[in-house]
Amino acid sequence: MNISTCFGFFYKGCRVECTRKEARIILDGKVVGISKGATRSAIEQDIERVIAGEELA
């Protein structure tokens, strides 16, 4: 595990690894998106977009 990882959590089957600058959204062992959300709720909204098949800007 990278020492820059601040925290992580699971949401709707996705593992999320958060650092100071970004949150990596991991599904089935692959990074499927990177969120720049500053709060957990913003990150969860980005996960919903990834699940729906939308691209994250």
PLY file of the C-alpha trace (Angstrom):
ply
format ascii 1.0
element vertex 57
property float x
property float y
property float z
element edge 56
property int vertex1
property int vertex2
end_header
0.00 0.00 0.00
1.25 3.46 -0.87
2.13 5.54 2.20
0.44 8.60 0.67
-2.96 6.88 0.99
-4.93 8.81 3.59
-8.00 6.59 3.86
-10.19 4.24 1.91
-13.74 2.97 1.90
-16.15 0.77 -0.03
-19.22 2.12 -1.81
-21.63 0.10 -3.99
-19.09 -2.60 -4.71
-16.25 -0.19 -5.50
-13.13 0.21 -3.43
-12.02 3.81 -3.04
-8.47 4.82 -2.11
-8.17 8.48 -1.20
-5.13 10.71 -1.10
-4.92 14.44 -0.50
-5.49 15.27 -4.16
-7.64 12.48 -5.59
-9.68 9.37 -4.95
-9.11 6.30 -7.10
-12.28 4.32 -7.82
-11.41 0.63 -8.14
-13.74 -2.07 -9.46
-12.65 -5.69 -9.94
-9.04 -4.73 -9.26
-8.91 -2.05 -11.98
-8.94 1.73 -11.57
-12.13 2.76 -13.38
-12.14 6.43 -12.40
-10.39 9.16 -10.49
-12.42 11.63 -8.47
-11.21 15.08 -7.48
-14.08 15.45 -4.97
-13.17 17.14 -1.70
-15.78 15.36 0.45
-17.01 11.81 0.73
-20.43 12.81 -0.64
-18.78 14.39 -3.72
-16.73 11.23 -4.24
-19.88 9.09 -3.90
-21.57 11.21 -6.60
-18.58 10.58 -8.87
-18.86 6.84 -8.18
-22.54 6.99 -9.20
-21.45 8.62 -12.48
-18.84 5.92 -13.09
-21.41 3.18 -12.43
-23.80 4.91 -14.87
-21.04 4.88 -17.50
-20.32 8.60 -17.60
-16.81 9.99 -17.98
-15.35 12.01 -15.11
-13.87 15.37 -16.13
0 1
1 2
2 3
3 4
4 5
5 6
6 7
7 8
8 9
9 10
10 11
11 12
12 13
13 14
14 15
15 16
16 17
17 18
18 19
19 20
20 21
21 22
22 23
23 24
24 25
25 26
26 27
27 28
28 29
29 30
30 31
31 32
32 33
33 34
34 35
35 36
36 37
37 38
38 39
39 40
40 41
41 42
42 43
43 44
44 45
45 46
46 47
47 48
48 49
49 50
50 51
51 52
52 53
53 54
54 55
55 56
